[in-house]
Amino acid sequence: MMRNDNDYARDIEKECLFWGRFECEANKYGIPWWCDLRRATRLTKNVCGWMSDPVIENIVRGASKKTLISTALAQKGRVLDLGCGAGWLSLELARQGADVDAVEVSSQRIDIARYYLQNNPFTESFGSIQYLVSDLNMITLSAARYQTVVCWDTLHHIPELERLIKKVRDSLVPGGRFIVYDHIGLRRNNLRLLRVMRIPLHGISMVWRFLKGKRSDEAMTLSDRGIENGEASPFEDVTGEEMIGIIGKYFKVDAMTTQLSFLADLANDLFFLPRCVLYPVIWFLKRIDDALILLRIVRGEYVFISARTKEGSL
């Protein structure tokens, strides 16, 4: 639900400032994967936990990225990237020939996305990208303009989600595709599983840090420090699992899977390990995570949805 006008205006400004500061800070320490997937480097400061390391990110969510990109490119035509952030997905789609309109609420993030676009070394068969600064809660979209709409990890920041989903539906041509990867939150049984797994890890971690003379707060991310300082995103997880039902209301869902039942939260607890050990451990735990979801023992905290417009929906 939208708040009153004054509260909303304050919060959306805070949202823009938070993500703008976050991107500027992250880019001081390397090339984040969420700016340029192909040229990403491991950030020299822990900006956002395991996502600061593109190797771990690829182990944890690389397959989801490949599926999203290949599904989007399978249907030729213009693409809309909702909540493009610093631009990795738009950039990757355009590198493979797509013409993309990319929308983001933070002007600073768009500036950074434009920087990576201007310095893109992979120009062969490049399509195009048009950036737009706009609030997805308020956005208007041209009818039947897009063959595909993609959205990576954005919908959980949208309080006016149903309004947005209706706009997305109307912006697609008949048979157009809507592809989403997003955070829907942890269920109670996921949290129980995490607590059990963390008991031995915390003990091992404490001993390791004591022997190495490291402080426990060295693993704290820039995002965590921002939360401690009252600078968190005001719209973080404002929408959760209900997005599945809303998308199903306006689209025909062709495929839906959940992912990462525990690993997204547990991975940061493993950072005390040397990387020669950390990477194989993350890979092994990802296999266990996938198996637990496949066997329906737990549900993942992220969802991947591939949907298309219903006949006669326009």
C-alpha positions as CSV (number, residue, x, y, z in Angstrom):
1,M,0.0,0.0,0.0
2,M,1.2,3.5,-0.8
3,R,1.8,5.8,2.2
4,N,0.5,9.4,2.3
5,D,2.1,11.8,-0.2
6,N,4.6,13.4,2.2
7,D,5.8,10.1,3.7
8,Y,6.1,8.6,0.2
9,A,8.0,11.5,-1.2
10,R,10.4,11.4,1.8
11,D,10.9,7.7,1.5
12,I,11.5,7.6,-2.3
13,E,14.1,10.3,-2.0
14,K,15.8,8.3,0.8
15,E,15.6,5.2,-1.5
16,C,17.4,7.1,-4.3
17,L,20.0,8.5,-2.0
18,F,20.7,5.1,-0.4
19,W,21.3,3.3,-3.7
20,G,23.2,6.2,-5.2
21,R,25.6,6.2,-2.3
22,F,25.9,2.4,-2.4
23,E,26.9,2.4,-6.1
24,C,29.4,5.2,-5.7
25,E,31.0,3.5,-2.7
26,A,31.1,0.0,-4.4
27,N,32.8,1.3,-7.5
28,K,35.7,2.6,-5.4
29,Y,36.8,-1.0,-4.8
30,G,36.6,-2.6,-8.3
31,I,34.1,-3.4,-11.0
32,P,30.9,-4.8,-9.4
33,W,29.2,-7.6,-11.3
34,W,26.0,-5.6,-11.2
35,C,27.6,-2.9,-13.3
36,D,29.4,-5.1,-15.9
37,L,29.0,-8.9,-15.7
38,R,31.8,-9.7,-18.1
39,R,34.5,-7.4,-16.6
40,A,33.6,-7.9,-12.9
41,T,36.4,-8.0,-10.3
42,R,36.3,-9.1,-6.7
43,L,35.8,-6.0,-4.7
44,T,38.6,-5.1,-2.3
45,K,36.2,-4.2,0.4
46,N,33.2,-6.2,1.6
47,V,30.4,-4.1,0.1
48,C,27.6,-6.6,0.2
49,G,28.9,-9.9,1.4
50,W,29.2,-12.8,-1.0
51,M,27.9,-10.6,-3.8
52,S,31.2,-8.6,-3.6
53,D,32.9,-11.7,-5.1
54,P,31.8,-12.5,-8.7
55,V,33.1,-16.0,-8.4
56,I,30.7,-16.8,-5.5
57,E,27.9,-14.8,-7.2
58,N,28.3,-17.0,-10.3
59,I,28.2,-20.2,-8.2
60,V,25.1,-19.1,-6.4
61,R,23.1,-17.3,-9.1
62,G,25.0,-17.7,-12.4
63,A,22.6,-20.3,-13.7
64,S,19.6,-18.0,-13.0
65,K,21.3,-15.2,-15.0
66,K,22.0,-17.4,-17.9
67,T,18.4,-18.7,-18.0
68,L,16.9,-15.2,-17.7
69,I,19.1,-13.9,-20.5
70,S,18.5,-16.8,-22.9
71,T,14.8,-16.7,-22.2
72,A,14.6,-13.0,-22.9
73,L,16.6,-13.3,-26.1
74,A,14.6,-16.2,-27.4
75,Q,11.8,-13.8,-28.2
76,K,13.0,-11.2,-30.7
77,G,12.0,-7.6,-30.3
78,R,12.3,-4.6,-27.9
79,V,13.1,-5.4,-24.2
80,L,12.2,-3.4,-21.1
81,D,14.4,-3.8,-18.1
82,L,12.6,-2.8,-14.9
83,G,14.7,-1.5,-12.1
84,C,17.9,-1.8,-14.1
85,G,20.1,-0.6,-11.2
86,A,23.7,0.0,-12.4
87,G,22.9,-1.7,-15.7
88,W,24.4,-5.2,-15.9
89,L,21.4,-6.9,-17.4
90,S,20.6,-4.2,-20.0
91,L,24.2,-4.2,-21.0
92,E,24.4,-8.0,-21.4
93,L,21.2,-8.1,-23.4
94,A,22.4,-5.3,-25.7
95,R,25.7,-7.0,-26.2
96,Q,23.7,-9.9,-27.7
97,G,21.8,-7.6,-30.1
98,A,18.8,-6.6,-28.1
99,D,17.3,-3.1,-28.1
100,V,16.6,-2.2,-24.5
101,D,14.7,0.4,-22.5
102,A,16.2,0.5,-19.0
103,V,14.3,2.1,-16.1
104,E,15.7,2.9,-12.7
105,V,14.6,5.3,-9.9
106,S,18.1,6.4,-8.9
107,S,19.7,8.9,-11.2
108,Q,23.2,8.2,-9.8
109,R,22.8,4.5,-10.7
110,I,21.8,5.5,-14.2
111,D,24.9,7.7,-14.4
112,I,27.0,4.7,-13.5
113,A,25.2,2.5,-16.0
114,R,25.9,5.1,-18.7
115,Y,29.5,5.1,-17.7
116,Y,29.8,1.4,-18.2
117,L,27.9,1.6,-21.5
118,Q,30.2,4.3,-22.8
119,N,33.3,2.2,-21.8
120,N,31.9,-1.1,-23.1
121,P,34.7,-3.0,-25.0
122,F,32.2,-5.6,-26.4
123,T,30.7,-3.7,-29.3
124,E,30.3,-6.3,-32.0
125,S,26.6,-6.9,-32.9
126,F,25.6,-4.5,-30.1
127,G,22.0,-3.5,-30.0
128,S,21.0,-0.3,-28.1
129,I,20.1,0.9,-24.6
130,Q,17.9,3.9,-23.7
131,Y,18.0,4.8,-20.0
132,L,15.1,6.4,-18.1
133,V,15.0,7.7,-14.6
134,S,11.5,6.9,-13.2
135,D,9.7,5.6,-10.1
136,L,8.2,2.2,-10.9
137,N,5.3,2.9,-8.5
138,M,4.2,5.8,-10.7
139,I,5.5,4.8,-14.1
140,T,3.4,4.9,-17.3
141,L,4.3,2.6,-20.2
142,S,3.4,2.7,-23.9
143,A,0.8,0.0,-24.8
144,A,2.1,-3.0,-26.8
145,R,5.6,-1.6,-27.1
146,Y,7.7,-4.6,-25.9
147,Q,8.1,-8.2,-26.8
148,T,9.8,-8.9,-23.5
149,V,10.0,-7.3,-20.0
150,V,12.7,-8.5,-17.6
151,C,13.1,-7.7,-13.9
152,W,16.0,-8.8,-11.7
153,D,15.6,-8.4,-7.9
154,T,13.5,-5.3,-8.0
155,L,9.8,-6.1,-7.4
156,H,10.3,-6.6,-3.6
157,H,11.0,-2.8,-3.5
158,I,7.6,-1.9,-5.1
159,P,4.7,-1.2,-2.7
160,E,2.3,-0.5,-5.7
161,L,3.2,-3.8,-7.2
162,E,-0.3,-4.7,-8.7
163,R,-0.4,-1.3,-10.5
164,L,3.0,-1.9,-11.9
165,I,2.2,-5.5,-13.1
166,K,-0.9,-4.2,-14.9
167,K,1.2,-1.6,-16.6
168,V,3.7,-4.3,-17.6
169,R,1.0,-6.5,-19.0
170,D,-0.4,-3.6,-21.1
171,S,3.1,-2.7,-22.4
172,L,3.6,-6.1,-23.9
173,V,2.5,-7.3,-27.3
174,P,0.1,-10.3,-27.4
175,G,2.2,-13.3,-26.5
176,G,4.9,-11.1,-24.9
177,R,7.0,-12.5,-22.1
178,F,7.6,-11.3,-18.6
179,I,10.7,-12.8,-16.9
180,V,11.3,-12.2,-13.2
181,Y,14.0,-13.1,-10.7
182,D,13.2,-11.7,-7.2
183,H,13.4,-12.0,-3.5
184,I,10.3,-13.4,-1.7
185,G,11.7,-14.0,1.7
186,L,12.5,-16.8,4.1
187,R,9.8,-19.1,5.6
188,R,9.9,-20.3,9.2
189,N,11.4,-23.7,8.3
190,N,14.2,-22.0,6.3
191,L,15.1,-20.0,9.4
192,R,15.1,-23.2,11.5
193,L,17.5,-24.8,9.0
194,L,19.8,-21.8,9.1
195,R,19.9,-21.8,12.9
196,V,20.9,-25.4,12.9
197,M,23.6,-25.0,10.3
198,R,25.1,-21.9,11.9
199,I,25.8,-23.5,15.3
200,P,29.0,-25.3,14.2
201,L,30.0,-22.6,11.8
202,H,30.0,-19.9,14.4
203,G,32.2,-21.9,16.7
204,I,34.7,-22.7,13.9
205,S,34.6,-19.0,12.8
206,M,35.3,-17.7,16.3
207,V,38.3,-20.0,16.8
208,W,39.6,-19.1,13.3
209,R,39.3,-15.3,14.0
210,F,40.9,-15.7,17.4
211,L,43.9,-17.5,15.9
212,K,44.2,-15.0,13.1
213,G,43.7,-12.0,15.4
214,K,40.7,-10.8,13.3
215,R,37.7,-8.8,14.7
216,S,34.3,-10.3,14.2
217,D,32.9,-7.1,12.7
218,E,35.4,-7.2,9.8
219,A,32.8,-9.4,7.9
220,M,30.2,-6.6,8.2
221,T,29.1,-5.3,4.8
222,L,28.7,-1.7,3.8
223,S,25.0,-2.4,3.6
224,D,24.9,-3.7,7.2
225,R,26.7,-0.6,8.4
226,G,24.2,1.6,6.5
227,I,21.4,-0.2,8.3
228,E,23.1,0.3,11.7
229,N,23.3,4.0,10.9
230,G,19.7,4.3,9.9
231,E,20.4,4.6,6.2
232,A,18.7,1.4,4.9
233,S,16.5,1.3,1.9
234,P,13.0,2.2,3.2
235,F,11.4,-0.1,0.6
236,E,13.5,-3.2,1.2
237,D,11.2,-6.3,1.1
238,V,8.1,-4.2,1.2
239,T,6.6,-6.9,-1.1
240,G,7.3,-10.6,-0.8
241,E,5.7,-13.9,-1.7
242,E,2.5,-12.1,-2.8
243,M,4.2,-11.1,-6.0
244,I,3.7,-14.7,-7.2
245,G,-0.1,-14.4,-7.0
246,I,-0.2,-10.9,-8.5
247,I,1.9,-12.0,-11.5
248,G,-0.3,-15.1,-11.9
249,K,-3.4,-12.9,-11.9
250,Y,-2.4,-10.9,-15.0
251,F,-0.1,-13.4,-16.8
252,K,0.0,-17.1,-17.8
253,V,2.9,-18.5,-15.8
254,D,4.9,-21.0,-18.0
255,A,7.6,-21.8,-15.5
256,M,8.3,-21.0,-11.8
257,T,11.0,-22.2,-9.5
258,T,12.3,-21.1,-6.1
259,Q,16.0,-21.0,-5.3
260,L,18.4,-20.5,-2.4
261,S,16.7,-22.0,0.7
262,F,19.6,-21.2,3.0
263,L,22.8,-20.5,1.0
264,A,22.1,-16.8,0.3
265,D,22.1,-16.2,4.1
266,L,24.7,-18.7,5.1
267,A,27.4,-17.8,2.5
268,N,28.5,-14.6,4.4
269,D,29.2,-16.8,7.5
270,L,31.8,-18.7,5.5
271,F,34.0,-15.7,4.6
272,F,36.5,-16.7,7.3
273,L,37.6,-19.5,5.0
274,P,40.5,-19.0,2.5
275,R,39.2,-18.8,-1.0
276,C,40.8,-22.1,-2.1
277,V,38.4,-23.7,0.4
278,L,35.6,-21.2,0.3
279,Y,34.7,-21.7,-3.4
280,P,34.4,-25.5,-3.3
281,V,32.4,-25.3,-0.1
282,I,30.0,-22.8,-1.6
283,W,29.7,-25.0,-4.7
284,F,28.9,-28.1,-2.5
285,L,26.4,-26.2,-0.4
286,K,24.7,-25.0,-3.6
287,R,24.1,-28.6,-4.7
288,I,22.6,-29.4,-1.3
289,D,20.4,-26.3,-1.4
290,D,19.1,-27.3,-4.9
291,A,18.4,-30.8,-3.7
292,L,16.4,-29.6,-0.7
293,I,14.2,-27.5,-2.9
294,L,13.8,-30.2,-5.5
295,L,12.7,-32.6,-2.9
296,R,10.3,-29.9,-1.5
297,I,11.7,-30.1,1.9
298,V,12.1,-26.3,1.9
299,R,11.2,-23.4,-0.4
300,G,13.8,-21.0,-1.7
301,E,13.8,-17.3,-0.8
302,Y,14.2,-16.2,-4.4
303,V,11.7,-17.0,-7.2
304,F,12.3,-17.3,-11.0
305,I,9.1,-16.7,-13.1
306,S,8.7,-16.9,-16.8
307,A,5.3,-15.8,-17.9
308,R,3.5,-14.5,-21.0
309,T,0.4,-12.4,-21.6
310,K,-3.0,-14.1,-21.6
311,E,-5.0,-14.0,-24.8
312,G,-7.3,-11.0,-24.9
313,S,-5.6,-9.3,-22.0
314,L,-4.9,-6.1,-23.8
